[in-house]
């Protein structure tokens, strides 16, 4: 195989990858009519990077809030350098993410060539699978460091195999600066070395001192040590810990759960485009294990140990497979490597067992290529499907975090300090000081995670003036939002003025009971919803929302007195709870007391003239009474107020 042909193979794989990435980004842009990221975290890196370029400070607000809140300082530094070239955060992130992916293709191809000498076509088709892995396209366009981590992981594996100690040290050192999980790959390489040394010692083969064969690694380890010490010093100086704030914060926040994590990971690695390929990946794992059990070295040991190690690390510390499984994406190229090894092993064993003739060997080669071509087509189809998931995630983030960030910049004073659990887009677009409620960039919050009273005290200490929270993350009651995203969509983002004496956080259990009970009521199922809401009130009698929803349960169950009692309790806790006022009018209508309902609606509109449903309901009551003039006035007022709300 000539050098020119190898280059053609590589260029084709890179161009295929580039075309599919551009197609995915273009589809999202065309559908959403704006660029976006499918995650909030990219703006954390961008916020640090922008401040680094503008103020020369690794900080989260101007040159203040200096902290090691970026899990990937190397990627953040690259973004900071990129800001001197362009201020377009989207293009900068897209270009870097895809460029790392493309460079990773070159390393994957070289690894495949090294693993399968004399089988350039096989290496090429295997590389096409990597270039068409749908979830890698998703993450390459996500503004995250994942493709950089994958690139450096593949580089480390290659340099280890071809014995380039300095290059290995640099690659693994940069990998540590990209994500702390780098130590798992380093551990896998060291385990492979120790296993080979043990085999040599056991068999008494090789040099008298078996470890001497690996003396070439000492320079690589020395280089890695320099990078590691620098990384630890960087975090110690900024935040007083060896690892970034984000590590401790996420481990603390996600401390429970994970019972279904192994099953979720299994599905993640076997579903969709991997449903067939996972079988030959299993064969690659089996081949590796057989080799180990028989006391032989295996090319699959490092990929297998890294995959298993990353799985166990997250199962123990962060057992959640969310955001399209982005934390486990670095294992995908190694799963592909194991699959290629497994398929080659199956064919080799079949040829040996069946004593194939030269003709049949050609047929076997054809079968091998046909299977890989099928897999390539399957992966390509997977990318076309993934583009819709990518577009949907981007739309979700744009309509909540990004939209809220712009609203804060346009409506809150420059000196506002906004407390939030999603610190990315809100900080970047609001240009306001952020108080982090989950400790990613505020290490002082980490020890208080899970204690709502301690959270409120922390916000008071930090001088928070406003809250911006997703209702399903931190449910705030007893106060009206200044702004909220679409009420009809899941996970509503709300902005509140922060008044420690008024704001009330409900626990996760109460929030779940309240929202789930309300959902059952919306379906007309009082028997399911009622007990949930009663339990919510018992657990948190200071939740105006729980009392209000329970009032509706009683009203639907035909207990108007108890319903009115709950509505009045909700109003007593939260006097400006307009929905509770409106519900009292609804209760009067259910009791066939239209005049009482009108009286309550008029009182409500005196307090809140912009309550649209009150105007609309009054128009309906007047129309039913035959008072068309007053019905028309109420309806016109409703339409006028609605137009004011809908104005851009």
C-alpha positions, -999 to +999 in steps of 0.1 A: +000+000+000+016+033-011+018+064+011-003+083-014-032+058-010-030+060+028-033+098+025-063+094+003-080+071+028-073+096+056-085+126+036-117+108+026-124+099+063-118+135+074-140+150+046-168+126+054-167+136+090-166+173+081-196+170+058-217+153+084-208+177+112-216+207+090-249+191+080-258+186+117-250+222+126-268+235+095-300+215+103-301+229+138-295+264+125-322+261+098-348+246+122-341+268+153-332+299+132-302+305+155-270+288+165-269+270+199-253+245+221-272+214+235-257+220+269-253+249+293-218+240+304-200+254+272-206+289+284-188+282+316-156+276+296-164+306+275-170+329+305-136+320+319-120+323+285-135+358+278-125+371+312-090+356+306-087+375+273-102+407+286-088+410+321-060+385+321-077+367+350-090+332+354-122+344+369-159+342+365-169+378+367-146+405+353-114+402+372-132+390+404-144+355+414-110+339+406-115+302+409-107+268+393-143+264+382-133+249+348-130+212+346-110+216+314-084+244+320-065+235+288-096+238+267-105+271+284-070+285+277-074+276+241-108+294+240-091+324+256-065+325+229-093+321+203-110+352+216-080+372+202-090+359+168-128+361+169-154+373+194-180+349+179-183+323+207-203+299+186-180+297+156-150+295+179-164+266+198-177+248+167-143+251+149-123+239+179-147+210+186-148+197+150-110+204+145-102+181+175-126+155+161-108+156+127-074+154+143-087+124+163-095+107+130-059+109+120-048+092+152-075+066+150-064+057+115-028+053+126-038+031+155-059+009+132-030+006+108-007-004+137-032-029+150-040-044+116-008-043+095-013-050+058-050-044+061-053-007+051-088-011+037-099-026+070-082+002+089-099+028+066-134+014+071-129+012+108-118+048+108-149+057+089-169+042+117-151+066+141-157+095+118-194+087+116-201+079+153-233+100+158-227+110+194-192+123+186-207+147+161-232+158+187-205+165+212-181+181+186-208+208+181-215+212+218-188+236+228-173+211+251-138+197+256-148+161+249-133+158+214-101+173+227-100+147+254-107+119+229-079+133+206-054+133+234-065+098+246-060+084+211-026+102+208-015+088+242-025+052+232-007+055+199+025+070+213+025+042+239+022+015+213+050+030+190+072+039+220+075+076+217+082+085+254+083+123+252+053+125+229+035+101+253+044+123+283+032+154+265-001+138+253-009+123+288+001+156+305-022+176+283-049+150+288-047+157+326-051+194+319-082+185+298-101+164+323-090+147+356-103+113+342-070+112+324-056+093+353-077+063+343-060+061+309-026+065+326-035+038+350-046+015+322-013+020+304+007+014+336-014-018+343-005-030+308+031-024+314+030-042+348+012-071+333+038-075+305+066-072+331+050-099+352+047-122+322+084-117+313+094-124+349+072-154+351+085-169+319+121-157+324+122-144+289+137-111+277+165-093+295+178-104+329+161-073+343+126-073+326+118-038+337+148-026+317+127-031+285+104-003+297+131+021+307+121+042+276+090+051+296+109+070+323+113+101+301+075+100+294+067+097+331+090+126+339+072+148+314+038+137+327+049+144+363+058+180+353+024+185+338+007+169+367+025+190+393+016+221+373-020+211+371-022+205+409-005+238+416-029+256+393-059+244+411-044+248+446-035+285+439-070+292+425-092+272+448-071+255+474-077+220+461-058+197+438-089+191+416-112+218+401-143+230+420-165+213+395-153+178+405-162+182+442-194+201+434-208+175+410-198+146+432-216+163+462-247+172+442-251+138+426-241+119+457-272+096+456-287+075+429-271+052+403-291+020+409-299+017+372-266+031+360-251-002+347-282-010+328-283+025+313-246+022+302-253-012+287-282+003+266-260+033+257-233+010+242-257-014+225-286+005+211-293+022+178-263+022+154-243+001+179-269-027+181-249-050+157-215-036+162-217-042+200-217-079+193-183-078+177-171-054+204-181-081+229-160-105+208-131-081+212-135-081+249-138-119+250-106-122+229-088-098+253-099-118+284-090-151+268-055-138+261-051-126+297-064-159+311-039-178+289-010-156+301-006-137+268-003-100+261-033-084+243-036-052+223-071-048+238-060-046+274-056-008+275-089-001+257-107-025+279-092-012+312-099+024+302-135+016+293-141-004+325-122+021+346-142+051+333-175+032+339-166+024+375-154+059+382-187+074+372-207+046+388-191+053+421-188+091+419-213+104+394-238+076+385-260+095+360-260+089+323-274+123+313-269+149+285-266+122+258-241+103+279-214+129+273-192+118+303-188+083+288-182+094+252-144+091+255-149+053+256-166+052+222-134+051+201-120+024+224-152+004+220-147+007+182-112-005+185-123-035+205-150-042+179-125-041+150-102-064+170-131-088+178-143-090+142-107-096+129-103-123+155-136-140+145-125-141+109-091-154+117-105-182+139-130-191+112-103-193+085-082-215+107-110-238+118-124-242+083-091-246+065-102-222+038-088-222+003-074-191-013-108-186-031-127-189+001-102-165+018-111-139-009-147-146-001-140-141+036-123-108+029-154-098+009-176-107+038-154-086+061-156-056+039-193-060+033-200-061+070-180-030+076-196-012+047-230-021+063-218-007+096-206+025+079-240+030+063-257+022+097-235+048+115-242+074+087-279+069+092-274+073+129-258+107+124-289+117+103-311+107+133-288+124+158-291+157+141-327+159+153-317+152+189-290+178+186-314+204+172-339+197+200-313+200+228-301+233+213-336+247+211-342+236+248-311+256+260-318+286+238-354+289+250-345+287+287-309+296+297-300+318+268-333+336+267-332+342+304-296+355+302-306+381+276-336+391+297-315+397+328-290+419+308-319+440+295-340+443+326-318+440+358-294+467+370-257+463+363-249+458+400-274+429+403-260+396+417-279+367+402-280+333+421-285+303+398-277+266+395-270+270+357-241+293+356-232+291+319-253+310+295-269+331+323-235+345+332-222+349+297-252+367+283-264+386+313-229+401+321-239+401+357-222+387+388-233+351+394-237+334+427-234+297+421-260+277+440-243+243+433-206+252+439-192+249+404-176+283+405-184+290+442-164+265+463-179+279+495-212+265+485-200+229+481-203+218+518-238+233+520-253+214+490-285+197+500-293+220+529-318+246+518-315+268+549-277+268+544-283+277+507-304+307+517-278+319+542-251+315+515-270+336+491-275+362+518-237+362+525-229+366+488-252+395+484-275+379+459-302+402+446-320+379+423-326+342+416-328+325+382-338+288+386-354+260+368-385+251+387-378+214+387-342+220+402-350+246+428-387+252+433-393+287+447-427+295+462-443+324+481-430+349+455-440+359+420-414+356+392-403+387+375-398+366+344-405+331+333-401+310+302-430+293+285-453+279+312-466+252+288-432+235+283-413+213+308-387+227+331-397+264+334-369+289+341-380+317+365-363+349+377-372+362+412-361+392+433-343+376+462-359+385+495-346+361+522-376+368+544-401+360+516-385+335+493-391+299+503-373+269+488-392+236+488-374+203+491-371+180+461-396+156+476-422+183+482-416+197+447-421+163+432-453+156+452-467+190+443-460+188+405-470+151+402-501+156+422-511+186+401-505+166+369-529+139+382-555+166+389-551+180+353-560+145+342-590+145+365-575+119+388-582+132+423-577+098+439-541+098+428-533+135+431-552+143+463-531+122+487-498+134+471-508+170+477-519+163+513-485+148+519-468+178+503-487+201+527-478+179+557-441+180+548-440+217+540-469+237+554-452+269+543-456+261+506-483+283+492-482+263+459-489+230+478-518+246+497-533+260+464-530+227+446-546+208+475-574+233+474-581+223+438-581+186+449-607+194+475-628+214+450-627+186+425-636+161+452-668+182+461-655+196+493-658+234+487-653+245+523-620+227+527-610+240+492-616+276+502-597+271+534-566+259+514-569+288+489-571+313+518-541+297+535-521+300+503-531+337+500-522+342+537-487+328+531-483+346+497-507+376+494-497+382+458-505+346+447-528+357+419-536+321+409-550+314+444-572+345+442-584+334+408-591+299+421-614+313+448-635+329+420-635+295+402-647+279+434-676+304+435-686+295+399-685+258+408-709+266+437-732+285+412-725+319+427-716+341+397-721+373+416-696+362+443-672+351+415-675+385+398-668+402+432-637+382+437-625+388+402-630+425+405-610+424+438-583+405+420-581+430+391-578+458+416-546+441+429-534+429+395-550+446+364-529+424+341-544+391+352-556+380+317-576+350+328-596+372+352-607+395+323-615+366+302-636+348+329-655+381+336-664+384+299-677+348+300-698+355+331-713+387+317-721+370+284-739+342+302-759+368+322-768+385+289-748+417+298-732+420+263-719+456+269-699+446+300-688+414+283-675+433+254-656+457+277-640+428+296-631+410+263-616+442+248-595+447+280-583+411+277-573+415+241-555+448+248-535+434+277-527+403+256-513+425+228-491+443+253-477+410+265-470+397+230-452+428+218-415+421+213 
